[in-house]
Structure formats: structure tokens, C-alpha cells
């Protein structure tokens, strides 16, 4: 216990000493020009439950017209559980308020969250034209382990000043699954805060290491649910990444990431030795999605992708799959990508060159069009690529709409229609999209029948459900 206490004192002393290297008076003066509090009111719905919530975090003005970047991870409504169950969590910002250090308050419009960095974006919508002082990032590439950084923590609304300073240290320069400057000493309450080096220059913002294995639609394995992935790895989101997002902020519903259309597996050294091939890393194609870019390029099950645009693929274990997935995503839709593949045929291995033009990635459940019916008090959405894969459904033959939300006590809820069920027909009419569902449900509202028959797929079987109405 005494040794632990001594080590703790030494650690705190080291932190205090490092803080003396920062000119906080100078940093504060700059930070208070563009650092803001972001107050967001949310409507959160899941299954049959809907509730209101509020979040508050630190943000940064990044353009003169009031574009603000902040930690958007609380607004992320695409989770592995949602995709697997069909029970989509819906997180909808209902209002955003930006509060500057001088107390000035402005409304803001939500734009979206970047799927990789989890940085959120909103834009101030002032009634009168206002020119703001944005942050000007300094580009750094020469990070060192042991280097100290400074950041700011947003304090509660009932205290003044708005923020408190904090320091942390670069503890590792991560290379896999992505290049990332890992820090210790900061916490999740500081996500989205600008980071400063010892010279007082803003070099990026505090963010999370991307763990995007499940985010892509080219998935062959599901993420671990052991809790290991829940440990946050915090570090520097670089100026280059932020400035790229500032030029084209991520917009909810806009899909421009690239998609190849394969199920994939890492080529490990053991598999390479078993097959007798002389490469120790690559991507094994487990399955090719019909009519996908991979299908058009001639990729086949069993192919091994070893080069991407001339560069070797360094994926040699499952944990490294996000490297390849993120590369494909970042190329963007309509990009031409060159592949070198190894194909094993009758005991020989042929090397083949091919190319694919990437398609826009299939939309996620959260991005799918939806319709809320006020009479039956449920919300349905279009089926997406992930639904067909998770439930092993034929994309050409199976049609319907997914039940996204159900209001407790409503007609649908009383009839035991639950989120995750797939409606195939309503009142004898086939339903293939939310537009179909809206049309049929509006017609039913005009006729006002005493009951309506729904044909529903659930638990790998189809059933008829009679819904009693009370117009």
C-alpha cells in the first residue's frame, strides 16, 4: 500500500511538472474564442419505449460561418444488436444549443456523425449574420511517446469558468488497425476537446480509436461481446482527418462510402502453410454477393486478395480485417480499385489481376427510409442488406418492411406485433416498401374496418395476425 501511495505521488508530481511546460494563459485566450458547450436534447426510442434525454459536451467552432465539431458517439444508433435483432435504436436530436464562453447562446442544426471518428457536426443558425473565430489546426506528424498534451474539460453549467484545463501523455503510436496516437490521462468527458502540444498549438481533437469491423457491410465474423471492445482507447484525431471532414461534413442519410460485396476472412500464417502458398497475409474471399462489384470483377469464393492498388495487404489475423474494410470504405463509391489475387485451381496457384468499380455501401438500418403510422402506432422501415444477411433471407424473393418501433398500448402492441417482425402484407395487399405500407395504411384509415389482417414473418415462419381497431 505504501509503495502504491509513493508511486501515485510521483505520478501526480510528474503530471504537475509537465503542466508547467504549458503556457495555459496563452492557450486559454485562444481556446475561449472557439471552444463552446454543446447542449443537445434527444428523443430516444427502442422497441416499445420512447424517452427524452439530454447530453452536454464540449465542442469547437471550426469555420467562420459556425460549423461546430463535437463528440458524436452518443448519437450513434447503428449497433450490432440493432442489426442482429431488427430492434433498431433510434436517436433523434430534437434541438441543439451552442453556448460560447461569454455566455452567448445560439441554436444549431444537426448535420451528422462520421462513422469512423465518431465526430459529430452541427451548424449554428443565428437569426443575424455572425462571423465566428474558428480554430486553426497545426499539422503534426512527429509525435513522440512520452510527449505531453493539454486539453479542456467542460465544467457543469452552475460553475464559472466554462472549462478546466487538463494534461495527458502520448503513450503509444498505434499502427494496427489504423495509425493512431494513443494517449493516457484524458477521459471520455473530454472527447471532442481540442488537443494542444507543449508549444500551445492545436494539433487535433481527442477521439476514439476506430473499431469498425462491424461497421462495414463486408463482414464475415461478428464482433466480440466479451467486453474487451468496450474499453475506450483515446487519442489524437489528426488535423488532416478533421479538415477533410470539415470540407464535406458527414450528413445523416448520405451514403458515399465504397462497397465491394464480399464476405471475408484473414489469411493467417497457419492457413497459408496448410495451403502451401508463399504469402503470409491477405484477404480470403469466403463468398461473393451476387451482382456486387466483386461479382462483376470476377472474384470467386476461395480467391485470396494479396494486393490492393499495387500495395501488399498486411492483414494476417482477424483483428486486422478493419484495415482492409476501412480502405475500401474510404475509396468511396464509383472508385476503380485494382486487385491482385491468388486463385488455387487443381493444385496450382494462379496470379490474376482484376479491377472493380465500387458501389455505394448498402444503407444501414438507421439510414433506411421509415414511416410512422399514427393509428396502429408503430413505425416500419425498409429492409436493408444487413437484414437479409442476418436472417438468411433471399433478397430477390423475400419482400416486406421491418417493424422498427411499437408504441406500448397501441393497436399493434396489443396484437403482439413487435419490433424485429417483418410485415409482408396488410389487409391482403403485398407490402414491399414503406411507401407501400403508407399507401395501404392510409387506405385502411379511410375505410376504418373493425379489424385488419397482417401477414408477418417472425421466428423463421410466417403467421397471420388479426389487429383489432378502435377508430
ZIGIWO-V856866 format. One record per backbone hydrogen bond with DSSP energy under -1.0 kcal/mol. NH is the residue of the N-H (numbers start at 1). CO is the residue of the C=O. E is the energy in kcal/mol with one decimal. If there is no record, write none. Layout:
BEGIN
nh/co/e
NH/CO/E
NH/CO/E
END
This chain:
BEGIN
nh/co/e
5/1/-2.2
6/2/-2.4
7/3/-2.6
8/4/-2.4
9/5/-2.5
10/6/-2.5
11/7/-2.5
12/8/-2.7
13/9/-2.4
14/10/-2.3
15/11/-2.2
16/12/-2.6
17/13/-2.6
18/14/-2.4
19/15/-2.0
21/18/-1.9
22/19/-1.5
24/22/-1.5
27/23/-2.4
28/24/-3.3
29/25/-1.6
30/26/-1.5
31/27/-3.3
32/28/-2.6
33/30/-1.5
35/31/-3.0
36/59/-2.4
37/99/-2.8
38/57/-3.3
39/97/-2.9
40/55/-2.8
41/95/-2.7
42/53/-3.4
43/92/-2.3
44/51/-3.2
45/90/-2.4
46/49/-2.9
49/46/-2.2
51/44/-2.9
53/42/-2.1
55/40/-2.4
57/38/-1.9
59/36/-3.1
60/69/-2.2
61/34/-2.4
62/67/-3.2
66/63/-1.6
68/122/-3.3
69/60/-2.4
70/120/-2.0
72/118/-2.5
75/72/-1.8
76/73/-1.5
83/79/-1.9
84/80/-2.3
85/81/-2.4
86/82/-2.1
88/86/-1.5
90/45/-2.9
92/43/-2.4
94/41/-2.9
95/41/-1.3
97/39/-2.8
98/106/-3.4
99/37/-2.6
100/104/-2.8
103/100/-2.0
106/98/-2.4
108/96/-1.9
109/123/-2.8
111/121/-2.4
112/121/-1.4
114/119/-2.7
118/114/-1.7
120/70/-3.6
121/112/-2.4
122/68/-2.0
123/109/-2.2
124/66/-2.5
125/107/-2.7
132/64/-2.7
135/61/-2.1
138/202/-3.5
146/170/-3.3
147/144/-2.0
149/168/-2.9
150/196/-2.4
151/166/-2.3
153/164/-3.2
155/162/-2.6
159/156/-1.6
164/153/-2.5
166/151/-2.2
168/149/-2.5
169/184/-2.8
170/147/-2.9
171/182/-2.3
172/182/-1.4
174/180/-2.3
180/174/-2.4
182/172/-2.2
183/234/-2.9
184/169/-2.5
190/187/-2.0
191/188/-1.4
192/206/-2.9
193/190/-2.3
195/204/-2.8
196/150/-2.6
197/201/-2.0
200/197/-2.4
203/195/-2.6
205/237/-1.7
206/193/-2.6
207/235/-3.0
209/233/-2.4
216/212/-1.2
219/217/-1.5
230/227/-1.1
231/228/-1.2
235/207/-2.4
236/181/-2.0
237/205/-3.2
242/238/-2.2
243/239/-2.8
244/240/-1.7
245/241/-1.8
246/242/-2.4
247/243/-1.7
248/244/-1.1
252/111/-2.2
254/251/-2.4
258/329/-2.0
259/359/-1.3
263/287/-2.5
265/284/-1.7
267/282/-2.4
272/268/-2.4
273/269/-2.5
274/270/-2.2
275/271/-2.3
277/272/-2.2
282/315/-2.8
283/305/-2.3
284/265/-3.6
285/303/-2.9
286/263/-2.6
287/263/-1.3
289/261/-2.4
292/289/-1.7
294/260/-2.4
296/292/-2.4
297/293/-1.8
298/295/-1.2
299/294/-2.2
302/285/-3.4
303/300/-2.2
304/342/-2.0
305/283/-3.0
306/340/-2.8
307/340/-1.5
308/311/-2.8
309/338/-3.1
311/308/-1.8
313/306/-2.3
320/317/-1.9
321/318/-1.8
323/320/-1.8
325/321/-2.3
326/322/-2.6
327/323/-1.6
328/324/-2.3
329/325/-2.2
330/326/-2.9
331/327/-1.6
333/256/-2.2
334/358/-3.0
335/332/-1.3
337/356/-3.0
339/354/-3.4
340/307/-1.9
341/352/-2.9
342/304/-2.7
343/350/-2.8
345/348/-3.0
348/345/-2.1
350/343/-2.8
352/341/-2.9
354/339/-2.4
356/337/-2.5
358/335/-2.7
359/259/-1.9
361/257/-2.1
371/380/-2.7
373/378/-2.8
377/373/-1.0
379/405/-2.7
380/371/-2.6
381/402/-2.4
382/369/-2.1
388/384/-1.6
389/385/-1.8
390/386/-2.9
391/387/-2.4
393/388/-2.3
398/394/-2.6
401/423/-2.0
402/381/-2.3
403/421/-3.1
404/379/-3.2
405/379/-1.6
406/47/-2.3
407/377/-2.9
408/48/-1.1
410/407/-2.1
412/376/-1.6
414/410/-2.7
415/411/-1.7
416/413/-1.6
417/412/-2.6
420/403/-2.5
421/418/-1.8
422/457/-2.3
423/401/-2.7
424/455/-3.1
425/455/-1.4
426/429/-2.4
427/453/-3.0
429/426/-1.9
431/424/-2.8
437/433/-2.3
438/434/-2.8
439/435/-2.2
440/436/-2.6
441/437/-2.7
442/438/-2.1
443/439/-1.9
444/440/-2.3
445/441/-1.8
446/442/-1.2
447/443/-1.8
448/444/-3.0
452/467/-2.1
454/465/-2.9
455/425/-2.6
456/463/-3.0
457/422/-3.3
458/461/-3.4
461/458/-1.4
463/456/-3.1
465/454/-2.9
467/452/-3.0
469/450/-2.5
END
